[in-house]
């Protein structure tokens, strides 16, 4: 994989982890309006979406790290 693909995967992974933390920390009515699951007058948190976003983010970061290690030079 090229360096650009690794950077994109890493950035997407970090953004997914951040979104997952926001889902876990913020109540539903305090989520940014562009987040799926936003509701103006509801209480509670989106735990499943938060955990799923964190897992997806970690998977993307692992793939980016593995792609960086796979291009070793053989002498």
Order of alpha helices (4+ residues) and beta strands (2+ residues): alpha-alpha
